[in-house]
Amino acid sequence: MQLRPFRISDLDTLCLIDQACFPPGISYSRTELGRFIAHRQSRTWVAEDGREIVGFLIANRHPMQPLAHIITIDVIEPWRRRGVGRALMDAAENWAREQRLKAVALETAEHNRPAQKFYAARGYVKHEKLEHYYTDGAAAWVMVKWLEEKSKVGGRMSKVDR
Ligand SMILES: CC(C)(COP(=O)(O)OP(=O)(O)OC[C@H]1O[C@@H](n2cnc3c(N)ncnc32)[C@H](O)[C@@H]1OP(=O)(O)O)[C@@H](O)C(=O)NCCC(=O)NCCS
């Protein structure tokens, strides 16, 4: 398995993977995914084994704060617990560090316990609960990982958008 940058020909496959990973109301449409990927402040990593795409991650930079935002991370079911998610998050966090960003934030559905365990194992902490965050009415946890000691960052992090 290796990581590579996104290619436009990947979009249909990433859309199918997102729909397999998330229920309706939480998964993104093709248009939404394409818009996130195309944003000039975003980066997408694709995990590939041979010619099969086994996962991907989209991250972007917050426009006002020194913060990276994980828009989505998706690993296909047969490839889970094999280090693909870890490799994708390492790439995104390293990208954030290279830009001297202070923290990485994301939202995860309140009922998505496997994802919360995955993030907690990487040092993410629950920061704020957003009621009715998803279009299906589910709540989300904002989880945050500080890339340097919090005392050095100074001040309280303001509310993350989305
Ligand atoms: C969450 C997700 C990205 C994790 O990807 P993954 O490739 O399976 O994760 P890794 O194999 O790199 O796991 C790294 C560590 O995270 C933790 N972890 C991962 N999945 C876990 C689970 N289901 N339960 C508990 N801990 C878990 C473990 O500590 C694991 O290390 P270990 O396998 O040595 O014990 C993947 O399960 C997924 O795509 N789920 C569906 C989509 C989703 O929920 N995305 C997150 C939305 S916010």
The ligand as an ORCA input file, in Angstrom:
! r2SCAN-3c Opt
* xyz 0 1
  C     -11.766      5.090     11.160
  C     -10.918      4.472     10.040
  C     -10.484      5.584      9.076
  C      -9.673      3.819     10.643
  O      -8.846      3.368      9.580
  P      -7.961      2.018      9.714
  O      -7.123      1.925      8.487
  O      -8.853      0.875     10.014
  O      -7.082      2.369     11.002
  P      -5.634      1.787     11.384
  O      -5.534      0.355     10.949
  O      -4.587      2.699     10.867
  O      -5.741      1.863     12.978
  C      -4.803      2.574     13.770
  C      -5.197      2.437     15.224
  O      -6.442      3.116     15.473
  C      -7.213      2.391     16.425
  N      -8.416      1.851     15.774
  C      -8.679      1.806     14.447
  N      -9.892      1.264     14.218
  C     -10.405      0.948     15.438
  C     -11.618      0.346     15.844
  N     -12.551     -0.053     14.964
  N     -11.822      0.157     17.174
  C     -10.897      0.540     18.073
  N      -9.702      1.116     17.747
  C      -9.471      1.324     16.432
  C      -6.313      1.249     16.907
  O      -5.545      1.746     17.977
  C      -5.442      1.018     15.678
  O      -4.216      0.381     15.979
  P      -4.156     -1.245     16.069
  O      -4.871     -1.782     14.873
  O      -2.661     -1.508     16.044
  O      -4.828     -1.610     17.362
  C     -11.709      3.353      9.277
  O     -12.252      2.462     10.232
  C     -12.847      3.863      8.399
  O     -12.622      4.284      7.253
  N     -14.075      3.828      8.920
  C     -15.251      4.223      8.142
  C     -15.231      5.702      7.848
  C     -15.099      6.521      9.104
  O     -15.768      6.285     10.107
  N     -14.206      7.526      9.036
  C     -14.001      8.466     10.110
  C     -15.088      9.446     10.072
  S     -14.896     10.835     11.113
*
